Amino acid sequence: MKDWTEIKAWRKARRSELIARRAALDRETRRHWNERITELLEQSFPMLAGMVVGFCWPYKGEFDARFAIRYWRQRGATAVLPEVVAKGSPLRFRKWWPGAPMAPGIYDIPVPAGTEILLPDAAVVPMTGFDTQGYRLGYGGGYFDRTLAALAPRPLAIGVSYELLRLETIFPQPHDIRMDFVVTEAAVYAADSGSLTPLDIARCRERAAHLLETRGLPRRHGDEAPGGYSSPACYAHEFPGYFGEPDER
């Protein structure tokens, strides 16, 4: 399959199928898988505790990243949520904490209202589907691919999904950005060399540390605004709510 029009139609059909498949999960299975993915994230990426971590709130049955975010925040991380600035532009990330002022963004998705703009050192990226090379199928807007391509240095990209959403290929195009890691309820995978390689905790930590060091991450924060972008970007689907932790900055 080489024609982009044909690939777009194929992706649209697969996207609908995968969203329906995910929505059909029973509550107990979803809870169990979310707990397992959260556990793998916490065990495999402890270094994120001192960094700025981007995440998206759960939407249409996506993995719920809030528990992992709470774990990292309690250990010194700063959480940021994406804000769509304009179609075809990079996402802007605003600081979030439980109790942060929120306002409806594009598609009525709540975003932090007027909080500090920061650039993420790492991003936990929801995936509608993923393939055996570590490429992500999203919702079709191309926002995450554009954002990851635009940020310099590029954040550590951790794609999260369920095994039943795995595809053989999404027919990746030049604009598609491969995840650095894929995390499912089954394992943490390194996405490189054209395949997904299961990693144990020690090897995952080693690889993550190497990628962060190679990219010069974590970045020095305090000089955030537009300068950290080199081109255009991502969109994130979230769902409002928070853990009830104390209001804090």
C-alpha positions in Angstrom: 0.0 0.0 0.0 1.8 3.1 -1.2 -0.8 5.8 -2.1 -1.3 8.2 0.8 -5.0 8.6 0.0 -5.4 4.8 0.3 -3.4 4.7 3.5 -5.5 7.4 5.1 -8.7 5.5 4.3 -7.2 2.3 5.7 -6.1 4.1 8.9 -9.5 5.6 9.3 -11.2 2.2 9.1 -8.6 0.6 11.5 -9.0 3.5 13.9 -12.8 3.0 14.2 -12.3 -0.7 14.7 -9.7 -0.3 17.4 -11.7 2.4 19.3 -14.7 0.0 19.3 -12.5 -2.9 20.4 -11.2 -0.8 23.3 -14.7 0.4 24.2 -15.9 -3.2 24.5 -13.4 -4.0 27.3 -15.2 -4.9 30.5 -14.6 -2.6 33.5 -12.6 -5.2 35.5 -10.2 -6.0 32.6 -9.6 -2.3 31.9 -8.9 -1.7 35.6 -6.5 -4.6 35.7 -4.6 -3.6 32.6 -4.4 0.0 33.7 -2.9 -1.1 37.0 -0.4 -3.2 35.3 0.7 -0.5 32.9 0.9 2.0 35.8 3.1 -0.5 37.6 5.4 -0.9 34.6 5.7 2.8 34.1 6.6 3.5 37.7 9.2 0.7 37.9 10.7 1.3 34.5 11.0 5.1 34.4 11.8 6.3 38.0 14.1 8.9 36.5 11.0 10.9 35.4 10.5 11.9 39.0 12.7 14.9 38.6 11.5 16.0 35.2 8.7 17.7 33.3 6.3 15.0 32.2 3.6 15.5 29.6 0.5 13.4 29.7 -3.1 13.2 28.3 -6.2 12.6 30.3 -8.1 9.4 29.5 -10.4 9.7 26.6 -12.7 7.0 25.1 -11.3 4.2 27.2 -7.6 5.1 26.8 -5.1 4.2 29.4 -5.5 6.4 32.5 -2.0 8.0 33.0 -3.1 10.0 36.1 -1.9 7.4 38.6 1.6 7.3 37.2 1.6 11.1 37.0 0.7 11.2 40.7 3.5 8.8 41.5 6.1 10.9 39.7 4.7 14.2 41.0 5.0 13.0 44.6 8.7 12.4 43.9 9.4 15.8 42.4 8.1 15.7 38.8 6.2 18.6 37.2 3.2 17.6 35.2 2.1 19.4 32.0 -1.0 19.1 29.8 -1.1 19.9 26.1 -3.0 22.8 24.7 -3.9 23.1 21.0 -2.9 26.5 19.9 -3.8 26.3 16.2 -4.4 23.6 13.6 -1.1 22.5 12.2 0.9 24.2 15.0 2.9 22.5 17.8 1.1 21.9 21.0 1.8 24.1 23.9 2.2 22.5 27.3 1.0 24.1 30.5 1.8 23.2 34.1 -0.9 21.2 35.8 -1.5 20.2 39.4 -4.7 19.0 41.2 -6.8 22.1 41.7 -5.1 24.1 38.9 -7.5 26.6 37.1 -8.9 25.0 34.1 -10.8 26.2 31.0 -12.4 24.5 28.0 -10.0 24.2 25.1 -10.6 23.0 21.6 -13.3 20.3 21.4 -14.2 21.5 24.9 -11.2 19.6 26.3 -10.2 21.2 29.6 -6.7 22.8 29.7 -4.9 24.6 32.4 -5.9 28.3 32.3 -3.0 30.7 32.2 -0.5 28.4 34.1 3.2 28.4 33.3 4.2 27.2 29.8 6.9 24.4 30.0 8.5 22.1 27.6 8.3 18.4 28.5 11.4 16.2 29.0 9.2 13.1 28.5 5.7 12.4 27.3 3.3 9.6 28.1 1.5 9.3 24.8 -1.8 7.4 24.4 -2.1 5.3 21.3 -5.3 4.2 19.6 -3.2 1.5 18.0 0.5 0.7 17.4 2.5 -1.5 15.1 5.3 -3.9 15.4 7.8 -1.2 14.6 6.7 1.1 17.4 4.7 3.6 15.3 1.5 5.1 16.7 -1.9 5.3 15.3 -3.7 8.3 16.8 -6.9 10.1 16.1 -5.8 11.3 12.7 -4.9 14.9 13.5 -1.2 14.4 13.3 -0.6 16.6 16.4 1.6 14.3 18.3 3.9 13.6 15.4 4.2 17.3 14.6 4.9 18.1 18.2 7.5 15.5 18.7 9.2 16.6 15.5 9.1 20.2 16.5 10.5 20.0 20.0 14.2 20.3 20.3 15.6 18.3 22.0 12.9 15.7 21.4 11.2 14.5 24.6 11.4 10.8 25.6 8.3 9.4 23.9 6.6 6.6 25.8 3.6 5.2 24.0 0.9 3.4 26.0 -1.8 1.1 24.8 -3.2 -2.4 25.1 -2.0 -5.5 23.4 -5.3 -6.0 21.6 -4.7 -2.8 19.7 -1.5 -4.0 18.1 -1.3 -4.0 14.3 1.3 -5.5 12.0 1.9 -2.1 10.5 0.3 1.3 10.2 2.2 1.8 6.9 4.4 4.5 8.4 5.1 7.6 6.4 8.0 10.1 6.6 6.0 12.4 9.0 5.2 9.5 11.5 7.4 9.5 14.6 8.4 6.2 16.2 7.9 6.0 19.9 11.0 5.4 22.0 9.2 2.9 24.2 5.8 1.1 24.0 4.2 0.1 27.2 1.3 -2.3 27.4 -0.2 -4.6 30.0 2.2 -7.3 28.8 5.6 -5.6 28.7 7.8 -2.6 28.1 9.2 -2.6 24.6 12.1 -0.8 23.0 11.0 0.5 19.7 14.0 0.5 17.5 15.7 -1.4 14.7 12.3 -2.0 13.0 10.8 -4.1 15.8 9.5 -4.1 19.4 12.0 -5.7 21.8 10.7 -6.7 25.3 12.9 -5.2 28.0 13.3 -6.1 31.7 13.3 -3.2 34.2 17.1 -2.9 34.4 17.5 -2.7 30.6 14.6 -0.3 30.2 16.1 2.1 32.8 19.5 1.8 31.1 18.1 2.6 27.6 16.0 5.5 28.9 18.9 7.0 30.7 21.1 6.7 27.5 18.4 8.3 25.3 17.9 11.2 27.8 21.6 11.8 28.1 22.1 11.7 24.3 19.4 14.2 23.8 20.6 16.5 26.5 17.6 15.9 28.7 16.3 17.0 31.1 16.4 20.4 29.6 17.2 23.5 31.6 13.9 25.0 32.5 13.1 28.6 33.0 13.5 29.7 29.4 10.6 27.9 28.0 8.3 29.8 25.7 8.4 29.4 21.9 12.2 28.9 21.6 12.1 25.2 22.3 10.2 24.4 19.1 11.7 24.0 15.7 8.5 23.5 13.7 4.7 22.4 14.0 2.7 19.8 16.1 0.4 17.5 18.4 -3.1 17.1 19.9 -4.1 15.4 23.0 -7.5 14.1 24.1 -8.2 14.4 27.8 -11.0 13.9 30.3 -11.5 16.3 33.2 -11.0 15.3 36.8 -8.2 15.0 39.4 -7.2 12.9 42.3 -8.2 15.2 45.1 -4.6 15.8 46.1 -3.9 19.1 47.9 -3.9 22.3 45.8 -0.2 22.9 45.2 2.2 24.4 42.8 
